[in-house]
Amino acid sequence: MMLPNPNPPSPFKLQASTFLANDHPILTLVPPNITATPPPHHDDPPSTNTLGCCFVGFDANEPSSRHVVPIGKLKGIRFMSIFGFKIWWSTHWRGNKGRDVEHETQFMMLENNVGIGRPYVLLLPLLENGFRACLQPWTDDDYVFTWMFAWRVGPHVSPIESTFRSCLCIHVDYDDPFRLMKEAMKLMREQFGTFKVLEEKIPPGISGGEKKRVSIALEILTRPRLLFLDEPTSSGLDSASAFFVVQTLRNVARDGRTIISSIHQPSSSEVFALFDDLFLLSSGETIFLEKLKWLEDVPNSADPFMNMATAQIKAMLVEKYRRSTYAKRAKEKMQELSFNDTGLTLGQTMDCSLKNENPTVSSHHVDGFLLENNDPAEVPLVNPKGVWEGVKALAEGGCPPELAVLDYVYVWHAYLGYWGGIRPNVEGMPESTIVELKMSEGVEKMMVDLAVVKMIENSVGLVAPEELYEGLHSHLESVGIDGVKIDVTNILEIMSEEFGSRVELAKAYFKALTASVRKHFKGNGVIVSMQQGNEFMFLGTETISLGRVGDDFWSKDPAGDPMGTYWLQGCHVVHCAYNSLWMGNFIHPDWDMFETHHVCAEFHAASRAISGGPIYISDSVGNHNFKLLKMLVLPDGSILRCQHYALPTKDCLFEDPLHDGKTMLKIWNLNKYTGVLGLFNCQGGGWCPEARRNKRAPNCSQTVTCFASPKDIEWGKGKEPICIKGIDTFAVYLFKDDKLKFLKWQESVEVSLEPFSYELLTVSPVMFLTKKLIQFAPVGLVNMLNSGGSIQSLEYDEQKTLARIGLRGHGEMRVFASEKPVSCKINGAPVEFDYEDNMVRLQVPWPAYIFIFYRG
């Protein structure tokens, strides 16, 4: 019997000097020295529409430390790509032929054509044998070249090779570019084993409440028949979050599982109402054990707890206890132990334990806000009044009251210590070697960077990686620092000639950095920046899970263009959106800080609100736009973070949202129950291939019109995909326009925006309360930029014709409803509401759990 081939032929193949994808020519006139090898067998089967991949290599005539090899001609197929325009920053580019490809291209995706059956094709340069690959153009024709280099030829010769078999991966997918990227990176993860994809890591700086929810979620994922939880609603959870946790546990229990939870004190009557049985202990003795059904005799309520304050529930428990056999046994036991000698009666003792509130623990945290300090000289080391001493006091909480809301303190440092490394022969500092820097041929094609110029002029003090990170991080940990932000990461590009290949040098530094972060900062206490090259992605992301995906926020053009105050903002948003398509598979995208008083501050705030990443600002102290901040940040300092990371919509991937004068940048993301679309007019300037720098394009800066539709959102992605099977209509709320539209799946709304303005669309699937065929779709808090992110739970009770909505935040909540409700309740109490144009409007306090009733 013949065994099945463990490496079946890939639908992507090299045949007769042509690379074919599903039998469609992709690259033609492929040279004879190019090889194509199927990937090694791996356990996870590809998705239904994934066609496969292959590894591309070549044979060179002579060994060298640098190879520039044509891999074929590209013509007549649109592509999008990410290329390095600075040594540490990358951005989006597009074209339709080989000569349009930019230098230092990190990946390229070719557009599909459903009509003829041509799939999406990904060309992904890799690392092999100490060499790093990228794509580049050729000036005379439409060949695409793979540029393989360990370094450049010079007095210190790098490793030399002539044979490569996996310098480039070509991966294909028929109809989903997002799945294509994700599955390609998973395959590289199996191939290299030197990094982890984002789903395998937890981003740094999560709050205590988030840690608790993550730990519970990890246990639920194992689907245990019996689950014990120790105080799942305490430590870091506000009342609303505590409710959502217990509600989730209740839903798990309804799936046939038993859940036992210790809880010192329910944070609200709503939380208490979710439990089925109550077991009270005192001094290790059982004092109460009964089902909670006895509370159903509370009059005038289908859901009695919703009409009761927490104090009422406690009083009812006390009375129930006093009449129980448990009270009698406890009293006898206490008499035996002569506890009455204290002068307190049993009744008084029990009243104290059940009636009195526990001491309030104030939990302050800033979800996504980070203290950043780029200049150690600015850290106040000693306060004259002795209130706090330096960073240690700040980290340990001995700081002024205005900083008491900080949960985490991170310290900035550069990849090599500081921008120029470590000065040699300084007492108390590690030994360093002065290294002269030289521009590689790749860097010479990039935009001139003043920081690079200065470092080349002054050289760099290089410290051995283990000594550098262990020494620095152990000290920071000893004074209470929680993590670090690392800048200047791609500096090795211009200093590796004397130390072997750039790849091998990077391996040494990333290995030491990874070990240090694991030892001193809980394995993930690091944010990385200026790292946008493929050797970082493939070598440096074993533990690092949060990083910058755009160039710096520039409030004005450092080159002096007065209009840079505007067009550079569009550049920034485009950098972040398109880079996330690549980097989001390795690290959670961080869209950088912005200033709340900048002329384009709201433009930036809208993008950060739906980015799915942290939000932090770089205002001057005391100079803040609180009106704008209140649209981003909740009263406890947390934010309404999306479930996924924002990405461009499919119809934007191969367009030019900066230079063509007609394309609107559209980005999508998911909340728990709603999708969101962000529309941004970024037209006005960006990368100029001729000038080799970012440059204003005034003829493109004009009003742009686009069409936005529910189908623009990738509903099946994210941590918790939203099921829209059977959904016929979507309620679409336009934030800036303050209007509600109703769209079918294929329908769209037309939106026109002036330069550097935006619109946010909350897209909510319309559900039915089937008894009365009432259409219903929550929008969320319309005073928040990410309105739909405020909805934390949503239940429909068909028997009672009731909708329950758990909300995080406060302000004006809106819900589409085809009929006016009979009543609305917030936290169990009836409230007034407005109903106009099929919209329920409620003023919601913090936190809130909302009931909307209809007559059955």
VEXKOL-967443 format. One line per field, with one value per residue (C-alpha): residue in three letters; x, y, z. Coordinates in steps of 0.001 Angstrom, whole numbers, plus 500000, padded with zeros to 6 digits. Each point is the difference from the previous one (the first is absolute). Layout:
N
res: (ALA|...) $
x: (X|...) $
y: (Y|...) $
z: (Z|...) $
END
This chain:
856
res: (MET|MET|LEU|PRO|ASN|PRO|ASN|PRO|PRO|SER|PRO|PHE|LYS|LEU|GLN|ALA|SER|THR|PHE|LEU|ALA|ASN|ASP|HIS|PRO|ILE|LEU|THR|LEU|VAL|PRO|PRO|ASN|ILE|THR|ALA|THR|PRO|PRO|PRO|HIS|HIS|ASP|ASP|PRO|PRO|SER|THR|ASN|THR|LEU|GLY|CYS|CYS|PHE|VAL|GLY|PHE|ASP|ALA|ASN|GLU|PRO|SER|SER|ARG|HIS|VAL|VAL|PRO|ILE|GLY|LYS|LEU|LYS|GLY|ILE|ARG|PHE|MET|SER|ILE|PHE|GLY|PHE|LYS|ILE|TRP|TRP|SER|THR|HIS|TRP|ARG|GLY|ASN|LYS|GLY|ARG|ASP|VAL|GLU|HIS|GLU|THR|GLN|PHE|MET|MET|LEU|GLU|ASN|ASN|VAL|GLY|ILE|GLY|ARG|PRO|TYR|VAL|LEU|LEU|LEU|PRO|LEU|LEU|GLU|ASN|GLY|PHE|ARG|ALA|CYS|LEU|GLN|PRO|TRP|THR|ASP|ASP|ASP|TYR|VAL|PHE|THR|TRP|MET|PHE|ALA|TRP|ARG|VAL|GLY|PRO|HIS|VAL|SER|PRO|ILE|GLU|SER|THR|PHE|ARG|SER|CYS|LEU|CYS|ILE|HIS|VAL|ASP|TYR|ASP|ASP|PRO|PHE|ARG|LEU|MET|LYS|GLU|ALA|MET|LYS|LEU|MET|ARG|GLU|GLN|PHE|GLY|THR|PHE|LYS|VAL|LEU|GLU|GLU|LYS|ILE|PRO|PRO|GLY|ILE|SER|GLY|GLY|GLU|LYS|LYS|ARG|VAL|SER|ILE|ALA|LEU|GLU|ILE|LEU|THR|ARG|PRO|ARG|LEU|LEU|PHE|LEU|ASP|GLU|PRO|THR|SER|SER|GLY|LEU|ASP|SER|ALA|SER|ALA|PHE|PHE|VAL|VAL|GLN|THR|LEU|ARG|ASN|VAL|ALA|ARG|ASP|GLY|ARG|THR|ILE|ILE|SER|SER|ILE|HIS|GLN|PRO|SER|SER|SER|GLU|VAL|PHE|ALA|LEU|PHE|ASP|ASP|LEU|PHE|LEU|LEU|SER|SER|GLY|GLU|THR|ILE|PHE|LEU|GLU|LYS|LEU|LYS|TRP|LEU|GLU|ASP|VAL|PRO|ASN|SER|ALA|ASP|PRO|PHE|MET|ASN|MET|ALA|THR|ALA|GLN|ILE|LYS|ALA|MET|LEU|VAL|GLU|LYS|TYR|ARG|ARG|SER|THR|TYR|ALA|LYS|ARG|ALA|LYS|GLU|LYS|MET|GLN|GLU|LEU|SER|PHE|ASN|ASP|THR|GLY|LEU|THR|LEU|GLY|GLN|THR|MET|ASP|CYS|SER|LEU|LYS|ASN|GLU|ASN|PRO|THR|VAL|SER|SER|HIS|HIS|VAL|ASP|GLY|PHE|LEU|LEU|GLU|ASN|ASN|ASP|PRO|ALA|GLU|VAL|PRO|LEU|VAL|ASN|PRO|LYS|GLY|VAL|TRP|GLU|GLY|VAL|LYS|ALA|LEU|ALA|GLU|GLY|GLY|CYS|PRO|PRO|GLU|LEU|ALA|VAL|LEU|ASP|TYR|VAL|TYR|VAL|TRP|HIS|ALA|TYR|LEU|GLY|TYR|TRP|GLY|GLY|ILE|ARG|PRO|ASN|VAL|GLU|GLY|MET|PRO|GLU|SER|THR|ILE|VAL|GLU|LEU|LYS|MET|SER|GLU|GLY|VAL|GLU|LYS|MET|MET|VAL|ASP|LEU|ALA|VAL|VAL|LYS|MET|ILE|GLU|ASN|SER|VAL|GLY|LEU|VAL|ALA|PRO|GLU|GLU|LEU|TYR|GLU|GLY|LEU|HIS|SER|HIS|LEU|GLU|SER|VAL|GLY|ILE|ASP|GLY|VAL|LYS|ILE|ASP|VAL|THR|ASN|ILE|LEU|GLU|ILE|MET|SER|GLU|GLU|PHE|GLY|SER|ARG|VAL|GLU|LEU|ALA|LYS|ALA|TYR|PHE|LYS|ALA|LEU|THR|ALA|SER|VAL|ARG|LYS|HIS|PHE|LYS|GLY|ASN|GLY|VAL|ILE|VAL|SER|MET|GLN|GLN|GLY|ASN|GLU|PHE|MET|PHE|LEU|GLY|THR|GLU|THR|ILE|SER|LEU|GLY|ARG|VAL|GLY|ASP|ASP|PHE|TRP|SER|LYS|ASP|PRO|ALA|GLY|ASP|PRO|MET|GLY|THR|TYR|TRP|LEU|GLN|GLY|CYS|HIS|VAL|VAL|HIS|CYS|ALA|TYR|ASN|SER|LEU|TRP|MET|GLY|ASN|PHE|ILE|HIS|PRO|ASP|TRP|ASP|MET|PHE|GLU|THR|HIS|HIS|VAL|CYS|ALA|GLU|PHE|HIS|ALA|ALA|SER|ARG|ALA|ILE|SER|GLY|GLY|PRO|ILE|TYR|ILE|SER|ASP|SER|VAL|GLY|ASN|HIS|ASN|PHE|LYS|LEU|LEU|LYS|MET|LEU|VAL|LEU|PRO|ASP|GLY|SER|ILE|LEU|ARG|CYS|GLN|HIS|TYR|ALA|LEU|PRO|THR|LYS|ASP|CYS|LEU|PHE|GLU|ASP|PRO|LEU|HIS|ASP|GLY|LYS|THR|MET|LEU|LYS|ILE|TRP|ASN|LEU|ASN|LYS|TYR|THR|GLY|VAL|LEU|GLY|LEU|PHE|ASN|CYS|GLN|GLY|GLY|GLY|TRP|CYS|PRO|GLU|ALA|ARG|ARG|ASN|LYS|ARG|ALA|PRO|ASN|CYS|SER|GLN|THR|VAL|THR|CYS|PHE|ALA|SER|PRO|LYS|ASP|ILE|GLU|TRP|GLY|LYS|GLY|LYS|GLU|PRO|ILE|CYS|ILE|LYS|GLY|ILE|ASP|THR|PHE|ALA|VAL|TYR|LEU|PHE|LYS|ASP|ASP|LYS|LEU|LYS|PHE|LEU|LYS|TRP|GLN|GLU|SER|VAL|GLU|VAL|SER|LEU|GLU|PRO|PHE|SER|TYR|GLU|LEU|LEU|THR|VAL|SER|PRO|VAL|MET|PHE|LEU|THR|LYS|LYS|LEU|ILE|GLN|PHE|ALA|PRO|VAL|GLY|LEU|VAL|ASN|MET|LEU|ASN|SER|GLY|GLY|SER|ILE|GLN|SER|LEU|GLU|TYR|ASP|GLU|GLN|LYS|THR|LEU|ALA|ARG|ILE|GLY|LEU|ARG|GLY|HIS|GLY|GLU|MET|ARG|VAL|PHE|ALA|SER|GLU|LYS|PRO|VAL|SER|CYS|LYS|ILE|ASN|GLY|ALA|PRO|VAL|GLU|PHE|ASP|TYR|GLU|ASP|ASN|MET|VAL|ARG|LEU|GLN|VAL|PRO|TRP|PRO|ALA|TYR|ILE|PHE|ILE|PHE|TYR|ARG|GLY) $
x: (500000|501330|500284|498573|502515|500714|500871|497290|500644|499222|497480|502726|502738|502937|499405|501704|501702|496709|498681|496349|497340|496950|501337|500146|503367|501341|503680|501310|503475|501229|503785|501157|501944|496755|498679|496558|499633|496740|499781|500693|496960|498253|497091|497500|498031|499630|496674|497546|500872|503728|501778|503474|503494|503582|503483|502101|503777|502852|503462|502629|503085|502357|499777|499523|498717|497579|497782|497547|497993|497078|497078|497748|498084|496861|497674|496311|499121|499340|502000|500190|503113|501785|503489|502556|500076|502237|502428|497394|496668|497984|496838|497555|500742|498194|500428|499343|503432|503484|501528|497351|501421|501807|503413|500039|496541|499141|497046|497870|496445|498567|496316|497609|497555|496871|498758|502889|500794|503342|500659|501702|503743|502392|503743|501724|503804|501589|503257|502311|503537|500857|498596|496995|497820|497903|498441|501133|499365|502143|500091|500141|497131|497312|502072|499492|503252|500712|502822|501816|502692|501862|501679|501994|503390|502649|503207|498211|498388|496692|498900|499846|497565|498961|497033|496641|496744|497688|500806|496423|496618|497169|496591|496576|496354|496994|497885|501281|503145|499790|499950|502819|502268|499097|500513|503260|501377|498871|501870|503119|499582|500199|502862|502256|498947|501635|496885|496422|496899|497867|497330|502609|500872|498352|500748|501680|498444|496567|498119|499343|496438|501151|502464|497188|497737|502823|500735|496314|499759|503005|498323|496691|501794|500860|496235|500251|497002|500718|501503|501090|500558|501478|498392|499493|498353|502599|503306|499825|496451|497434|496329|499207|503018|499171|496491|501254|502427|497305|497542|502550|500503|496236|499810|502773|498077|496900|502087|499952|503011|500269|501599|500868|501170|501162|498849|500403|497432|497918|500713|496310|496622|500175|503118|498387|496943|502050|500948|497837|501066|501423|502428|501120|502944|501141|503158|499987|496443|497007|497450|497790|499410|496927|498871|499161|496509|498535|500608|497367|497297|501034|496842|499473|502975|500642|503659|499980|503669|499653|497689|502237|502966|503025|499183|496527|501445|502388|497172|497913|502931|500465|496336|500035|503078|498541|497051|502198|501399|503449|499567|498998|503018|502345|498661|500520|503514|500902|498620|502232|503005|498884|500031|497262|502651|500846|496889|498405|496923|499885|497479|502229|502971|498128|498485|503493|501274|497051|498771|503166|501721|503518|502631|499968|503095|500586|501154|501436|501430|500614|499300|502446|501526|503705|502456|502821|503212|502581|502568|501300|500993|496323|499246|499890|502478|499360|497066|501102|496994|500781|496669|501567|503416|500555|498661|499887|497565|497904|499857|499159|497206|501765|499214|497801|496238|499597|502142|498266|497920|503026|499966|503229|503215|502147|503401|501260|503311|501507|500828|503689|499340|499745|499878|503788|500422|502113|503015|503163|502191|497268|500043|497046|499123|500727|502879|499163|501737|499859|498613|499986|496736|499653|496966|498911|498780|496452|500241|501507|496724|497938|498892|502796|499598|501770|500410|501817|502235|500983|500712|502206|501878|500494|500173|498364|501175|499111|499563|499761|496264|499813|501856|497969|496489|500653|501768|497437|496849|501057|500560|496673|498188|501711|498499|496512|499829|497429|501417|501834|499327|502817|500805|502610|499570|501173|503378|501812|499321|502964|502447|500224|502896|502640|497938|498921|496614|497256|497756|502469|500609|496249|499560|502466|498365|496414|500906|501467|497091|497456|501740|500183|496337|498973|502164|499261|496732|497651|500745|498086|500833|501381|498748|502150|500422|502097|500055|498253|502234|499543|502892|498199|496742|501662|502564|498846|496357|500251|498877|499433|496302|499402|501698|499725|498556|500521|502521|500047|497090|501344|498035|501761|502374|503625|501029|498238|496889|497324|497269|501654|497855|497195|501287|502406|496982|498517|503375|500078|496566|500762|503342|498266|497056|501983|502980|497572|499140|503546|501154|496681|500801|503030|499251|496917|500002|500735|498955|502199|499133|498487|499326|496401|500268|501442|497949|499419|499608|496479|501154|502658|497678|497465|502673|501327|496478|499444|503627|499653|503264|501035|499303|502494|500631|503012|498425|501920|499220|496759|499166|497338|496830|497753|496950|501803|501482|496522|499056|502839|500380|497520|499777|502282|502707|499276|499101|497470|502489|498944|500360|502335|502570|498879|500799|499238|496914|500489|499044|502746|502910|501124|499042|501955|498358|502771|500709|497192|497552|497021|500524|498664|501840|497492|500964|497925|499955|497708|498503|498189|496620|500586|502359|501605|501219|502304|500106|502970|500862|503806|500634|502721|503493|502255|502895|501527|502219|501817|500828|500572|498078|496506|498697|496831|497705|497732|498059|498692|498705|496300|496571|499723|496886|499699|497392|499927|498139|499498|501887|503140|500339|501683|497433|501644|503343|501082|500042|496240|498663|496512|497554|497867|498450|496368|500450|498153|500382|502607|499459|502837|500639|502136|501804|500804|496767|497963|497697|498758|499820|498659|501945|499775|503231|500771|498678|502201|499858|501757|502309|501957|502789|502200|503787|501143|496505|498364|496787|499427|497246|498692|498422|497556|498244|496217|498479|496345|498037|497967|496821|499095|502479|501589|503235|502766|503642|502057|502326|501732|501192|499883|502149|502945|501937|499812|496294|499433|502952|497933|497691|501406|497093|496779|497183|496524|497323|497361|497536|499985|500586|502926|503435|502828|503018|503141|501733|503447|500219|497534|498206|497323|499170|497991|498237|498123|496571|497177|497448|499995|500838|497504|502729|503739|501987|503582|501568|496524|498368|497435|501243|498599|500979|499381|498759|500215|500590|500165|502794|499983|502100|501163|502279|502146|502010|503218|499856|496695|497966|496964|496668|497684|496527|497209|496580|499683) $
y: (500000|503460|502479|503504|502657|502026|502983|500166|502271|503629|501827|502634|498641|500860|498666|500873|503132|501285|500114|498923|500536|497841|499745|503793|501611|502123|500446|499303|499535|498394|499363|496354|500340|500621|497033|499278|497611|498943|500736|497243|498074|501528|498751|502822|499572|503133|501801|498977|502882|500019|498709|499439|501397|499328|501148|501710|499806|500321|498817|502704|499716|500948|500197|503543|501983|501809|498718|501910|497415|500482|497681|500894|502734|501524|501894|500839|498753|502548|499569|501541|499812|501178|501443|501674|503737|500680|497690|499273|500929|498446|500906|499018|500047|498762|499544|497525|499135|499080|503461|501367|497882|502012|499228|498105|498498|497767|498283|500305|498821|499615|500707|497155|499855|498044|500175|497966|498026|501615|499951|502474|499331|500916|500412|499949|500492|497887|499362|497165|498985|503355|501920|502297|500355|502854|500853|502815|501321|500130|503278|498717|497498|498397|497360|499604|499269|498194|501740|497574|501424|499251|503368|501711|499170|501779|499563|497678|497363|498630|496379|499026|497582|499050|497687|500983|498049|502096|503678|500744|498485|500236|499310|500116|500327|500299|502662|501087|502172|500143|496227|499820|502127|498158|496496|500955|501270|496852|497946|502138|499449|496252|500400|502205|499401|503330|502084|499712|501338|502521|497485|498163|503054|502429|503717|501831|502355|498436|500978|497705|499562|499049|497478|498456|499757|498473|497369|499064|499822|497678|497615|500094|499131|496562|499285|498545|498161|501620|503452|501603|503775|501978|503452|500536|503408|501600|501763|502403|499451|502777|499167|499678|497761|497828|499536|498993|497463|498314|500119|498206|497376|499568|499389|497406|498303|499836|497869|497174|500962|500528|503244|500709|503470|501617|503589|502283|502524|500359|503385|500471|498335|499137|497910|498278|499118|497948|497290|496873|498840|501789|498468|502198|499150|501500|498852|496904|499077|499794|502621|499989|497767|500397|500744|503640|499204|501103|503591|499639|500821|503662|501735|502003|498753|497352|500389|500860|500894|502812|501829|499517|501950|498047|500924|498476|496731|499928|500742|497198|497608|500970|499382|496696|498942|500859|497686|497131|496927|501278|502952|497711|497749|502961|501531|496754|499682|503544|499503|496940|502119|502771|502619|501914|501140|502695|501921|499633|497895|497545|502129|503047|498027|498681|503406|501439|497345|500116|503580|502066|500852|498712|502760|501544|499235|502735|498541|502533|499011|501537|497450|500716|503167|499733|502274|500553|501866|500265|501965|498574|503518|500909|497388|501868|498081|501754|502090|502776|499344|496311|498958|497540|498961|499472|497219|497507|502147|500518|496280|499166|502532|502578|502735|503081|499333|501050|496995|497512|498663|498316|496212|499526|501961|499347|501508|500898|498747|499410|496613|500569|501884|503512|501363|499912|496970|500125|502279|497992|500367|501391|498861|497779|499357|496793|499782|501174|500034|502974|498867|502102|499857|499678|500426|496784|500161|499533|502974|502147|499631|501170|503398|501951|499722|502580|497485|497598|502809|500976|496408|499458|503183|499060|496165|497694|498480|496301|497816|496199|499144|497808|502568|502899|498716|498055|502953|502570|497975|498500|503513|501249|497030|500628|503492|498820|500694|497834|500033|501870|501682|499310|502348|500098|496257|499741|501630|496735|500721|502381|498401|496261|499831|499501|497468|497512|500180|502312|496979|498248|503175|500541|496436|500616|503230|498748|496808|502024|502443|497165|498309|503258|500905|496523|500286|503565|501138|497001|498946|502784|503305|501654|502293|500170|502812|500857|496265|499693|497504|496317|498821|501472|498261|496634|500177|502516|499159|496892|502012|503532|500436|503754|502336|503124|499635|503546|502779|502565|502356|503260|503062|501892|499173|499835|500848|503357|499615|502030|497768|496977|500786|498467|497548|498224|499002|498105|498314|498858|498387|498244|498700|498467|498466|498251|498991|498204|497572|498638|500842|499166|496313|500383|502920|501872|503244|503203|503131|502406|503071|503284|503475|500748|503681|499358|501329|496369|498588|498659|498367|498129|499278|498341|497715|499063|499366|497146|498875|497293|501127|502149|503717|502486|503671|502316|503253|502587|499567|501782|500726|497407|499949|498254|500241|497792|497715|499306|498592|497472|499269|498762|501374|497275|500751|496955|500079|498269|497828|498023|496215|499902|502390|502407|499154|501550|498645|497704|502678|502310|497559|500667|503682|503133|501929|502634|501017|499185|502727|497603|497104|500176|497957|497569|497892|497376|498465|497987|500594|497246|500585|502599|500668|503365|501774|503005|502291|502385|502464|499771|501402|502643|498543|497059|498081|501471|497464|502736|502160|496907|501568|500816|503013|502078|499285|503084|499016|496907|501780|500363|498757|496239|497835|496315|497314|498071|496743|497274|497633|502145|498548|496626|498659|496594|501322|501036|498319|499482|500015|501435|497574|501767|496899|500763|503744|501936|503610|502059|503205|502387|503004|502837|501672|503380|500241|498774|497985|496422|498112|496526|497912|496526|497982|501252|503536|502967|503553|502810|502195|503090|501426|503062|499547|498636|499426|496733|498090|496980|497485|497658|497038|497984|496841|500373|497185|499038|499519|497323|500073|503381|500179|502994|501055|500899|501140|501732|502806|500749|503239|502672|502393|497602|499740|496206|499969|496275|499103|500944|496978|497227|497555|499523|497556|499584|498368|498773|498953|503381|501959|501592|501200|500157|502147|500238|503329|501307|503765|502802|502559|499769|496503|499349|496868|499456|498463|499668|500495|502149|497994|499765|500902|500227|499302|500827|498019|498766|503412|501308|503006|502477|499622|501694|498195|501817|498786|496393|500869|499403|502606|499586|501975|497358|500285|498121|496995|498780|496907|500779|498243|500918|498477|499329|498563|496312) $
z: (500000|499095|502865|499472|499064|503195|497795|497317|497019|500749|497789|499840|497749|497777|496501|496698|501390|501437|503556|499869|502659|499336|496416|499561|499168|502839|499157|496501|498495|503217|499729|499982|503262|501970|501986|501509|502940|501697|503725|502508|501172|502991|502105|499578|496761|497872|499865|497310|497680|500674|496923|501455|499822|499041|500984|497363|499836|497510|499073|499508|497836|502829|503795|501299|502952|497682|497197|497805|498102|497576|500764|497063|498245|501507|497695|499942|503505|502733|503180|503438|502124|503121|499558|502251|499276|503012|501720|502695|498410|497197|498112|497267|496273|496899|496247|497176|498587|501136|499635|502422|502836|502670|501485|503306|499373|502973|498360|496879|499361|496492|499487|499254|497089|500832|496424|498586|503154|500844|503763|502297|499965|502830|499365|503392|500240|502741|501892|498989|501052|501559|497028|499896|496900|498691|496644|497756|496465|496903|498117|496406|499938|502151|501730|503741|501817|503237|501774|502324|502184|503199|499717|497279|498573|502034|501959|502431|497805|501281|499604|496364|498345|496476|500533|501517|500134|502181|499574|498894|500824|497487|501537|498336|501047|497724|501708|503430|500226|503807|500342|497455|502210|503186|498621|498316|503321|501790|497415|500558|503737|499381|497557|502141|503614|500900|500704|501180|498312|501849|501060|502087|502115|502411|499489|502907|502457|500361|503125|502947|498829|496510|501456|502013|496947|497930|502669|500193|496214|499822|502442|498120|496754|501435|500350|503531|501460|503376|500422|503300|500110|502860|500157|496253|500552|502265|499352|497113|498737|500118|500555|496306|499294|503015|498649|496549|501499|502104|497108|497797|502706|500246|496243|500286|502818|497792|497660|502526|502082|503742|501194|503620|500905|503214|500325|503008|498929|496828|498436|499182|500299|496297|500598|502970|497913|497557|502496|500350|503473|503026|502496|502935|502251|503295|501767|497842|500978|497668|500994|496899|496983|497822|496490|499331|498727|503358|498908|497276|502547|499848|498731|496802|498045|497412|500834|503743|500416|497495|502419|503014|501227|501190|503597|499614|498795|502940|502428|498485|500340|503655|500746|498104|501904|503386|499318|498762|501727|499101|502360|502831|499493|499708|503194|501899|498621|500974|503511|500341|499080|502455|497266|501843|502484|497461|501038|496564|499464|497156|498181|500225|498717|497001|499274|499804|497619|497656|500125|500131|496757|499558|499824|496566|497972|497486|496699|497583|496657|496643|497283|497213|501495|500613|501728|497548|500650|497249|501972|503282|501012|500165|502702|503339|502163|503307|501070|502375|502209|500200|498533|497598|498806|496346|497901|502871|501948|496893|499324|503605|500214|502186|497527|499881|500047|496370|498972|502280|497104|498403|500043|498058|499615|496928|499266|496531|498687|496588|498517|500805|503245|498577|496437|499770|502233|503186|500429|500768|503085|502259|503624|500823|496362|498058|497580|496501|496632|497664|496641|496852|498084|496246|497823|498313|496407|501245|502368|497268|498059|502966|501228|501717|503763|502162|502833|497668|498725|503558|501037|496950|500856|503668|499895|502571|503287|499728|503100|499915|499918|503141|502081|498624|500626|503193|501600|498943|500627|503326|501345|498683|501533|503357|500209|499112|496259|498214|496471|497297|496701|497538|497108|497224|499474|496391|500691|499146|496300|499938|502419|499331|497513|502672|501945|497364|498355|501093|500539|502303|501981|500305|501234|502829|501149|499715|501858|502882|499981|500056|502934|501950|499447|501141|503111|501075|498418|500171|496455|498262|501703|496889|497255|496898|497502|496929|499215|496656|498190|499333|502164|503040|499065|499479|502836|502612|500692|502155|503041|498685|499279|499716|497541|497928|496505|498719|499717|502798|500452|498563|501103|497221|497172|501238|496421|500322|497809|501841|498534|501605|503015|497913|497396|502360|502098|497075|499452|503606|499920|496699|501350|503006|498122|497255|502132|502320|497189|500329|503521|501680|499553|502305|502339|501099|497994|501923|498032|502046|502027|498849|501381|500985|499053|496556|497082|498880|503526|499446|496752|501997|502930|497691|498543|503466|501306|497538|499566|502637|501583|502972|500077|501369|499505|499915|501189|501941|503685|500843|496361|499196|497940|502518|497767|497481|502651|501407|496578|500391|503708|502618|503559|501369|497410|497845|496310|497764|498176|496950|499931|496980|498529|497275|496373|496611|498263|497004|497498|501374|499998|496434|499839|500909|502864|500016|496395|497565|501091|500070|502446|503536|502588|501503|502998|501807|503461|502262|503416|501916|498344|497299|497141|499385|496869|500056|496976|499705|497251|500093|496515|499816|500063|500755|498525|496835|498124|498068|503014|502225|502867|501224|498162|499699|497023|499997|496870|501796|503084|499272|501050|499545|499752|500774|500582|503280|500488|502646|497683|500457|503508|500496|502457|500327|501304|503484|503393|499976|496430|499613|498432|497401|498480|499276|500565|497325|501128|501811|501962|499109|502257|498590|502890|498445|498034|503010|497758|499857|496705|499200|497516|498531|499693|496493|500475|500821|501268|498145|502084|498881|502142|499766|500327|503376|501317|501007|500589|502256|499249|502687|498185|502116|498730|500310|502079|500577|503173|498234|502073|498590|497116|501620|498312|502417|499691|502721|498880|503311|501566|497314|502060|499566|496744|500115|500819|499506|502218|503043|499563|502173|500089|498047|500689|498588|502176|497579|502710|501675|496774|501762|498933|502554|499180|502101|499431|500852|500197|500520|497893|497338|498856|496851|498830|496768|500694|497501|502818|503113|503144|502869|502489|500506|503148|500915|502841|500938|500287|497465|498033|497532|496383|496677|496930|496679|496441|501203|502413|503763|501812|503595|502291|501625|503261|500690|500002|498595|499275|497863|499527|497135|500337|497503|500798|499169) $
END
